[in-house]
Amino acid sequence: MALPAEITPSPAAVSLSVRGRVGLPRFSGLKIQQQPLGLALFNSKRNSSVSRRASEGRGIACEAQDAALDVPNVTDATWQSLVLKADGPVLVEFWAPWCGPCRMIHPVIGELAKQYTEKLTCFKLNTDESPSIASQYGVRSIPTIMIFNKGEKKDAVIGAVPKTSLENTIEKLL
């Protein structure tokens, strides 16, 4: 059987090889960094706006990690003093670094911490580092958000839910 004289690349292979040359952002966790604009070898109608935006310096920006940094951690050692003996209501996000939905909800918890600064204290608990607390409260799925008041668990929300759902839960308990 004879091989074809000319081999043409598949559309997917062309798409992948062009992506690196048109200056598309490089994904790096929750932060997207703009790559330097290379020479765009093709300029179709579909990709012209992408290359034009990249050349104008207008890239995609996602700073979700920065918003999540505002929420302090709670551990086995600090659980008693920060959560159970707190004067007011406390929201705790049970999460793990490998959990995608947890990373999606981190910025929401950060926003809620700022929004309810005077009324609610927010913490996050890494279930990989403090598994005994998670197991004590029956956390079987993450993210799980629990609200405590005077040392008692008042409510729990399981999963990456919209901010409005968490706001409604918080408002019921305040």
Buried (B, 14 or more C-beta within 10 A) or exposed (E): EEEEEEEEEEEEEEEEEBEEBBBBBEEEEBBBEBBEBBEBEEEEEEBEEBBEBBEEEEBEEBEBBEBBEBBEEBEEEBBEEBBEEBEEBBBBBBBBEEBEBBBEBBBBBBBBBEBBEEEBBBBBBBBEEBBEBBEEBEBEEBBBBBBBBEEEEBBBBBEBBEBEEBBEBBEEBE
